[in-house]
Amino acid sequence: MLDKKVHIRPDDYLGEVSLGKGTFTYKIQNRAAAEGLIDIQTVKD
């Protein structure tokens, strides 16, 4: 994120499920730099 700190503040965990067994990589993309919005996805390795 170009040396910027990123904080996640979820509103709730409704609909969230466990990732399960295995190893995962977090894919973090900058959606809208001006608003500080990011998109986080998990990718199973």
Long-range contacts (C-beta under 8 A, 24 or more apart in sequence): 1-28, 1-30, 1-38, 6-38, 8-40, 19-44
